[in-house]
Amino acid sequence: MKMVADLIIKIRNVVELQEFDLRRTLGAGGFGTCYEADFHGQQVALKKINRTAKAKAAAQSFKSETLPEIYGFTHRNIVRLITASNPNAEERFIVQEFIEGRNLQQVIDDNDEAIEFGRYVNFAIDISSALDYISQFEIVHLDLKPANVMLSMQGICKLTDFGCCQYAEKDPTTPVRSYLTGTFAYRAPELLKGKSATAKADIFSLGICMWQFWSREFPYNGMNQHAVIFRVCASNLRPSIPNDANINDEFKSLMKACWSGKLEERPTAKEVCVQLRSML
């Protein structure tokens, strides 16, 4: 953590893309491409915003990812934001600490990777710990999924990509308009219905992730997106758990509580942490 803090001191006032030597591509999304980059001999991850990205959505995503509170996040389970370009710059970019490792979706998809009960419980503990932390700043992530969680070489999960995040809404009758929708398979039904974003929306997404850690399948795989959205909202559709499934009863019960259609039945992130730790 001290190394990252020292790097921030050196880099925080640098806002020119030319200061960075872009190396290999780490990944690409709808709004930008992420690179491993070098800053005067130190590794960072640099996300360069695509010029061709949809203007309003890209601008909102950049603003979300660089909220003042996120600059202050110092949690072991969150990828550290270092700096960003001027939002009006011709070349917009975001700089984060570099995490050597893979995201959880890559781990899940790797058939040679063993993911036993204790390991995926620890995945969920790390993520719920990150969600508990950001909820103290009244921030909701709104795009929680395995692809947005890095797994370090030390086996620590780190939440990243805050491009859909926003402040938790205090007035449920007037939800904030957003051009960003997150990923439909993990999105809470109240959000699909256009209602307010609260910390409980991230808990719903966590429940879907927990199912995926256990099943190693993609939720609603092969189903039409619009059919899934309709059935999640109208008939409480959730990922399938066969009656003869080899799944821990406590884990299954907690997972189903997380993805409950009723917000009041979903536990808080702190409560999820406590229950998960009791399973180990």
Secondary structure, 3 states (H helix, E strand, C coil): CHHHHHHHHHHCCCCCHHHCEEEEEEEECCCEEEEEEEECCEEEEEEEECCCCCHHHHHHHHHHHCCHHHHCCCCCCECCEEEECCCCCCCCEEEEECCCEEEHHHHHHCCCCCCCHHHHHHHHHHHHHHHHHHHCCCEECCCCCHHHEEEECCCCEEECCCCCCEECCCCCCCCCCCCCCCCHHHCCHHHHCCCCCCHHHHHHHHHHHHHHHHHCCCCCCCCCHHHHHHHHHHHCCCCCCCCCCCCCHHHHHHHHHHCCCCHHHCCCHHHHHHHHHHHC
